[in-house]
Amino acid sequence: MRTTLKKIVKYLVARPSIELARLWPVHVCISMMIRLNEIQLSAEQLKAIVVTVKGKAPCKLLIFGLGNDSVFWLKLNRGGVTIFLEDNNDWFQRVTSRSEDLKAFLVNYNTQRKDWKMLLESLLLLDMTLPSEVAKEEWDVILVDGPEGWGDQTSGRMKSIYLSSRLVRNSGAIFVHDCDREVEDIYCNRFLKHEYLEKEITGPFGLLRHYHITNRYT
């Protein structure tokens, strides 16, 4: 009975906690939202992205990967353009059903993480056809938190990291989660460049890197 009651209370306050964190993005509000909505980014990691988005808002925000934080990013960038790219159809249907205002596209990376070394040697293989609404824009802020990259049979984030380097506008920001993993680390160093690294923020579910891209063509 007590467990059921906790679940009901959590369900009732999870959505309001997102709006509260949007209005007052202080540590206590962000931490509560993270706990109630089971978001994997830590409060410090999420706050770093919040500060950047609010500093450019309303902005063009592109996010690789839908998640339990998607509605928050949409609300935070009110008046701007926020688009999500997701490759898992079941997860796509589940997350987009939470808000009719979420603008997301289902994509297919056609990669496996185990091929990361081979892909690193061929930029043509790293390119892919994107929705025109994504490809035509230069993005102020890009968050790479997808696709899955925890095992060799997953899609890996080779393409999303590479594409972020081509889609960001000059003086734009790129955030990449899980940079404590080998593939993310190597691809970030190759395509986002160490000299553009602003900050690294640790968290219980992975390292977040913040890049400030001053010249995306170098």
FENFENTA-V791843 format. One record per pair of residues at least 24 apart in sequence whose C-alpha atoms are under 6 Angstrom apart, sorted by sequence separation. I is the first residue (numbers start at 1). J is the second residue. D is the distance in Angstrom with one decimal. If there is no record, write none. Layout:
# FENFENTA-V791843
I&J&D / I&J&D
This chain:
# FENFENTA-V791843
180&207&5.4 / 178&206&4.5 / 179&207&5.1 / 39&68&5.6 / 138&167&5.5 / 139&168&4.6 / 140&169&5.9 / 178&207&4.9 / 138&168&5.4 / 139&169&5.4 / 177&207&5.9 / 138&169&4.8 / 141&172&5.8 / 143&174&5.9 / 177&208&4.4 / 140&172&4.7 / 141&173&4.8 / 142&174&4.8 / 143&175&4.7 / 144&176&4.7 / 145&177&5.4 / 176&208&5.6 / 126&159&5.2 / 141&174&5.8 / 176&209&5.3 / 175&209&5.5 / 175&210&4.6 / 174&210&5.9 / 174&211&5.1 / 114&152&4.6 / 173&211&5.6 / 113&152&4.7 / 173&212&4.7 / 172&212&6.0 / 112&153&5.4 / 113&154&5.8 / 172&213&5.5 / 112&154&5.4 / 113&155&5.5 / 171&213&5.2 / 112&155&4.4 / 113&156&4.4 / 170&213&6.0 / 171&214&4.6 / 111&155&5.0 / 112&156&6.0 / 170&214&5.2 / 170&215&5.5 / 18&72&5.7 / 22&76&5.5 / 60&139&5.2 / 63&142&5.7 / 60&140&5.2 / 61&141&4.9 / 62&142&4.8 / 63&143&4.7 / 64&144&4.9 / 65&145&5.5 / 61&142&5.9 / 64&145&5.6 / 65&146&4.2 / 64&146&5.0 / 65&147&5.8 / 42&203&5.4
